[in-house]
Amino acid sequence: MCKLKPLLNKWLEEADSSSGSPTSIDKIAAQGRKRKKRTSIEVSVKGALESHFLKCPKPSAQEITSLADSLQLEKEVVRVWFCNRRQKEKRMTPPGGTLPGAEDVYGASRDTPPHHGV
């Protein structure tokens, strides 16, 4: 604690003297890469992306570029939309590959226990 005390005192003095102005940590953070504002996608554009996704969930870079040009979106926005949509698909599809309550090959529901020689 003894070695830290001078450093803490110096930090407190800097914090008190800068009152209101950005601290050196804030300045460093501001120099970093800034995030782009969230893109809102129109319903018609979303429909076009969705229909393309159903045909091809993992388009090539060339397909993404042409799709972005035709929809008048940035290539990065289209690329990220497809990444997010694939993740959504993963979340919606359980590991077994069927939805809850779906029947198995023998016609029995997965939620009901199997009958063993009654």
N, C-alpha and C positions, 0 to 999 in steps of 0.2 A: 504493500500500500504506500510505503514511504516514497518509492521511486515514481509511482503514478501520480502522486499529489501535485507536483509542479506541472505536469502535463495537463491534468484536469483543471488546475487553476488557470493556466494559459487558455485552454479551450473555453472555459467559462467567461474569461475576460473578452475573448474574441466574440463570443455569442452575445454578450451584453453590449459591446460597442457597435456591433453591426445591426442592432435592433431594426428590423424591417427590411434591410437590404439582404439579398441572397447570400448565404454562407458559401464558403469555398466548395463544400460538398455539392450544394445546389448548382454552382457554376460548372463543376465537372460533369454533373449529370446532364445539364443543359447542352453540353458540347456533344454528348452521345447522339446516336441515331434517333431521330424522331419518328414516331409511328404515324402512318398515314391515317387520315380520317376514315371512319367506317363507310363503306360504299353501300348505298341502298339500291337494290336491284328491282326494277319495275316488274309487275306481275307477268306481262307479256314476255319479257326477256327471261324471267325465271322459268316460264313454261317452255321456252325454246331450249334452255339449258337442261331442263329436266327431261325433255323428249330425246335430246342428244345423249344424255346420260343413260337412258334406258337402252339405246342402241349400242353405245360404247362407253362403259364406265371409266375406262382409262385411255383417253385420247392422247395421241402423240403431240409433240410440241408444234408440229405443223398444223394439226387439226385445231389445237387450242388457238393458234395465231389466226387462222382463217375464221374460226368461230367468233373470236374477239373482234375482228374487223367487221364481220357481218352484223354483230350486235352493238357495235360502237362502244365497246368496253376495253379497258386496258387488258393486255395479255395476262398480267399478274392476277388481276381480279378473277378472270375466268379459270386460271390455273388453281387458285386458292378455293374457288367455288367447288371445283371437281374434287379436290382433296377433302374438303369439308363434307361433301355429299357422300364420298366413299366411307368416311368415318361414321356418318349418320347411318348408312346402310349396315355397317358392322354392328352398331349399337342395336339396331332394330331386329337383326337376325341373330337368334341365340346360337350358341356353339353347335348344337345338334343339327342346325340348318332348317328346322321347322318352327313354326310359331307355337306358342303355348296353347294347349287344348286341341292341337291337330291330332288326327288319328294316325296310328302307325300302319304298317303294311297289312296287318291282320284285322284292321278295322276297329281295334280297341283304342280308346282314348289313353293318352300317356298319363293322364291325371288319375286314372283308376288303377288299383293294384291288379295284377294278373290273378286269374283263378287257378288254383292248384288242386286238382282232383277232389272236388266236393261231392 
